[in-house]
Amino acid sequence: MNHGKHLAPGLPSVSPRPARTPAGLVGNTPLLRVGAPFTAAGRGFWAKLEGHNPGGIKDRTALHMVARARERGALRPGARIVESTSGTLGLGLALAGAVYGHPVTVVTDPGMEPLLTGLLTAYGARIERVRTPRPVGGWQEARRLRVAEVLAAHPGSWCPDQYHNPDNVAAYRPLADELTAQLGRVDTLVVSVGTGGHSAGIASVLRERCPALRVVGVDATGSTIFGQPAAPRLMRGLGSSIHPRNVAYGLFDEVHWVAAPEAVWAARRLARARHATGGWSVGAVALVARWLARVRPAEERIVAVFPDGPQRYVGTVFDNAYCRAHGLLGARPAEEPLEIAHPGAATVTRWTRCATVVDPLARPVGTVR
């Protein structure tokens, strides 16, 4: 039923899908055209605004992973959910815990923003914070080890294991369906890569429908996902110090690494130009999509997935004192990325592009095990 059909002219239409549970607020997010002045005149891209979910894009996977685990009997009624996260999945799991009746423990590190800590506490999640990164695997490995300890202390508890759980990938088919319904055709998909879930889930479905789809992955400098050496990373939400098995390397046509000052510039510029922005991942993805909109054919439909909104970043990306303290201001990114022929050709420290994408853990053909 179209509830807005008989409204007087000029009045806003009423939402066609009232939600009876918080889960009903997830999905069907808007698509915004991003053009000049953020992009070159006459060029632009479409931004899928996942910040319109209650907590961000990972609300989708949190609900899906929890529902599938309950169906299989891996997560018993009322059992505790325990997971490592830098933030967004924590909000999703708090939502899933409220929907399905599970207590939630979030294992994080000192980099989690105070605003997010406050939100998670308000939503009833218990927060465990590790204090020291591991020599190999950094903060992520330290968090994963702490998750194992918490699971052992709570018999019957369950960990979604977002880095390796195939349900993390399957959760994003509805998002791909939404893009198909909204645009009909997608020529280039620009996605940040962290656990690998939304990049693999969206791209695999869209490529079934658009075989010529170009998939562009966006990573952080200092991340090991695509074969770069590990280095300290300020950005949250994209990049990794481990190698998640959900990353579908074969789907990517190219990868871009973006540094923190470049992501900050893009996120702030996007906020002023289009009033739709987000944090580290959004800034990095928008920077790459902006370039693609200029160099790819004008008729190409480019979609950039914005995983969240700006709210949790008011004390980091959008805080001048924080940005000055970390050397993040005053450096406009180059108009073109650096180019390397192979992910191992050089250690990158600024926006860099590589059209060769390989799984850094894959054994060369003919290697004896």
Salt bridges, closest charged atoms under 4 A:
GLU50 OE1 - ARG60 NE 2.65
GLU71 OE2 - ARG68 NH2 2.48
ASP109 OD2 - ARG143 NH1 2.66
ASP109 OD1 - ARG236 NH1 2.99
GLU113 OE1 - ARG312 NH2 3.09
GLU128 OE1 - ARG146 NH2 3.00
GLU141 OE1 - ARG144 NE 3.73
GLU149 OE1 - ARG146 NH1 2.76
ASP161 OD1 - ARG144 NH1 3.64
ASP167 OD2 - ARG72 NH1 2.96
ASP177 OD1 - ARG209 NH2 2.53
GLU178 OE1 - LYS48 NZ 2.79
GLU178 OE2 - ARG60 NH1 3.01
ASP187 OD1 - ARG185 NE 2.91
GLU208 OE1 - ARG173 NH2 3.88
ASP253 OD2 - ARG207 NH2 2.94
GLU254 OE1 - ARG214 NH1 3.05
GLU254 OE2 - HIS256 NE2 2.66
GLU254 OE2 - ARG353 NE 2.76
GLU300 OE2 - ARG296 NE 3.02
GLU335 OE2 - ARG290 NH2 3.72
GLU335 OE2 - ARG332 NH2 3.42
GLU336 OE2 - ARG294 NH2 2.91
GLU339 OE1 - ARG353 NH1 2.87
ASP359 OD2 - ARG245 NH1 3.10
